[in-house]
Amino acid sequence: MKLTSGAAINSFALAISSGLNFAAIFVWTRLLDPQAFGVYALVGASALLLNSLLFEWLRLVGARTLYSSEQATQVDPERAGALFLLYIWACLIFAGAALTLYLLDVGIDGVDARWWPVIVAFTLTEMGLAIINTVSRVRLKTWQFFRSMVARSVLSLAIGLVLVVGMGMEAAGAILGIVIAQGLVAICSVILDPLWRTIKPWRAKREAIASVLRFGYPLIASCALTYAAGVADRFLIGTQLGATEVGLYAAPVDLLQKTLVFVMMAINLTAYPVLVRTYEDHGAAAASKVLQRNFLGQLGIGLPAAVGLAVLAPGIANLLLGGPFREAGTMLLPFIGVAALLRCLVTFHLMMAFQVSGRMKLMLVPPIVMLAVLVPGGIVAMRSFGLMGMAAIAIAAQLVTYAVSAVLAKRVLDIRIVTRDSMKILLAGAVMGAVLFPMRYADGPIATVLLIAMGAAAYGVMLLLLRVEPVIAVILDNPIMRKFARPRSGGSVG
């Protein structure tokens, strides 16, 4: 992959953004106590849940339908106008409903009504910037995407630090840092890109609006349910145990969100436009091959991260989390790592089969299954085992969801999960775990960093020895190493 390629630029953008977001968790768990961090987590989760209910379907529709090879901008102007008109309507309806709840002093579980203005601002700026970034990716404007992602992360942390440290605003300061950064980046992106002056929502045709709604209405419930499944544990903990316990649980979860989940999402963001174009131009068989490569990349990155978290949890918690969060983080990280990996493989691999093939109603199934197991199981488990009970139920729910989703995905596209390459990746992960296991109790910062490097080296060596296809592809992009490697395709064993 050349350094100037679109995939490389997208990867750099997401790597830098992920690193800065990761740094934010490192900072906030040291500047905020567990109760304040719990409020920060609940307000953010509330905003993103509302975003998924009201707006995320519009972003997904845009990612799937805005591309047009016939237009110089690579964006269909009629669909774009209809999409943004619906976005404006949704903004107005949401703002009106939130104002009503604010005046009636009605909050969300664990979140007071006084937070409604912040939640509205968070939701609208989050989705506005997400749609802008989606359009940039559809048009393959990778440097626009790079600037937007990096600027958002830099400004969020910088403004948040000023508000928390300089003005003593605690949870509100950390949240407002994100809101202000998102708003500034979105406004600048619209002003600087001439495309936005060509999109006229007020001229949207009824047929185009109807087309967007027909494609998108199954996604409304799917997006809401998918995100609800991702944050239901926080709200259940807030209801049963309180905001302080939410903070203790959310800190390691957010650590995973800003690292493992973000990296796996980066693979999907880079591959998804290729997947859509391949399906449209060459059909389902070709798209299945793209999806298979995507799966191997996700498994190849996600598995060692989950293994490392499970084995080195004491050291990682001590290195990355603030003092009040370390004990809970040590206990929770192994469970949360496995659950996060399974969730990513469902969202970024199996559900992509439903989306690219237009089987949108099937996207309702994974989150429904997840919630059906998590909600009753989590309530019962927390009564006896507290946060550990919730973490264990989260793994069980993700396992059931993965199994059901895999069965359905195989009926839609010819995807294969058990192959020689995937088995090699599992073997490499097992060897990595065995190498690290004797040193699992080391918790010093230097020792932890060295063990992480040792685990990564052991895993990398095993992938090279086993000649796993994704690693071979990376090696062959390096002219120096090209003559030392010969790719060998992995066949199916199941």
Protein Blocks (a to p, Z undefined) as FASTA:
>chain_A
ZZkbmklmmmmmmmmmmmmmmmmmmmmmmmpcfklmmmmmmmmmmmmmmmmmmmmmmmmm
mmmmmpcfkbmnlpafklmmmmmmmmmmmmmmmmmmmmmmmmnopacehiafklmmmmmm
mmmmmmmmmmmmmmmmmnopaklmmmmmmmmmmmmmmmmmmmmmmnonmmmmmmmmmmmm
mmmmmmmmmmmpmklmmpcfklpcfklmmmmmmmmmmmmmmmmmmmmmmmmmmmmmmmmn
ojklmmmmmmmmmmmmmmmmmmmmmmmmmmmmmmmmmmmmnojklmmmmmmmmmmmmmmm
mmmmmmmmmmmmmmmmmmmpcfklmmmmmmmmmmmmmmmmmmmmmmmmmmmmmmmnopam
lmmmmmmmmmmmmmmmmmmmmmmnommlmmmmmmmmmmmmmmmmmmmmmmmpccdfbdfk
lmmmmmmmmmmmmmmmmmmmpcbfklmmmmmmmmmmmmmmmmmmnopaklmmmmmmpmkl
mmmpccdddddfZZ
